[in-house]
């Protein structure tokens, strides 16, 4: 039979590991969002404007500022759901 103190310690370690993994996922996704929104849509827009979105004629910097960052944000939401579902299963905290 497992000692209750050991069980509590391992449960606490598992919760901390899950929380750290969650924070890593959030940090990476926020960095991607910031790069696309602020980097491509604002800071790099003048450089990106020398390229055009294929088949449209829109400058790429303009497209990132107006549409691209929104599309990437929606994709990041779906990525977060998929990644967190995997983490939930790995750490045994998935919902029914």
C-alpha positions in Angstrom: 0.0 0.0 0.0 1.3 3.5 -0.9 2.0 5.9 1.8 -0.4 8.9 1.8 2.4 11.4 2.0 4.1 9.8 -1.0 0.8 9.9 -2.9 0.3 13.6 -2.1 3.9 14.4 -3.1 3.6 12.6 -6.5 0.1 14.2 -7.1 1.6 17.6 -6.3 4.5 17.0 -8.7 2.2 15.8 -11.4 0.0 18.9 -11.0 3.1 21.2 -11.2 4.4 19.4 -14.3 0.9 19.8 -15.9 0.8 23.5 -15.1 4.4 24.0 -16.4 3.5 22.2 -19.6 0.3 24.3 -19.9 2.4 27.5 -19.4 4.9 26.4 -22.1 2.1 25.9 -24.6 0.5 29.2 -23.8 3.9 31.0 -24.1 4.7 29.5 -27.5 1.3 30.2 -28.9 1.4 33.8 -27.6 4.8 34.3 -29.1 3.5 33.1 -32.5 0.5 35.4 -32.2 2.7 38.4 -31.3 5.1 37.7 -34.1 2.3 37.5 -36.7 0.2 40.3 -35.3 2.8 42.9 -34.4 5.8 41.6 -36.3 4.3 40.8 -39.7 1.3 43.2 -39.5 3.2 46.2 -38.2 7.0 46.0 -37.8 7.8 44.0 -40.9 4.8 45.2 -43.0 7.0 47.6 -45.1 9.4 44.8 -46.0 6.5 42.3 -46.6 4.8 44.8 -48.9 7.3 44.1 -51.6 5.6 40.7 -51.9 2.0 40.0 -53.1 -0.4 37.4 -51.8 -0.6 34.9 -54.7 -3.7 35.2 -56.8 -5.0 38.4 -55.2 -2.7 41.4 -55.9 -2.8 42.4 -52.2 0.5 43.4 -50.6 1.6 40.7 -48.1 2.2 43.2 -45.2 -1.3 44.7 -45.7 -2.8 41.2 -45.8 -1.2 40.2 -42.5 -2.4 43.4 -40.9 -6.0 43.1 -42.1 -6.7 39.3 -42.5 -3.6 37.1 -41.9 -3.3 37.8 -38.2 -7.0 36.9 -37.7 -6.6 33.6 -39.5 -3.5 32.8 -37.6 -5.3 33.6 -34.3 -8.2 31.2 -35.1 -5.7 28.5 -36.1 -3.9 29.0 -32.8 -7.1 28.5 -30.9 -7.6 25.2 -32.6 -4.0 24.3 -32.0 -4.4 25.1 -28.3 -7.5 22.9 -28.0 -5.7 19.9 -29.7 -2.5 20.4 -27.7 -4.3 20.8 -24.4 -6.5 17.7 -25.0 -3.3 15.7 -25.4 -1.8 17.2 -22.3 -5.0 16.5 -20.4 -4.8 12.8 -21.4 -1.1 12.6 -20.6 -1.6 13.9 -17.1 -5.0 12.2 -16.5 -7.1 15.3 -16.1 -9.2 14.9 -19.3 -12.9 15.7 -19.2 -15.5 13.1 -20.1 
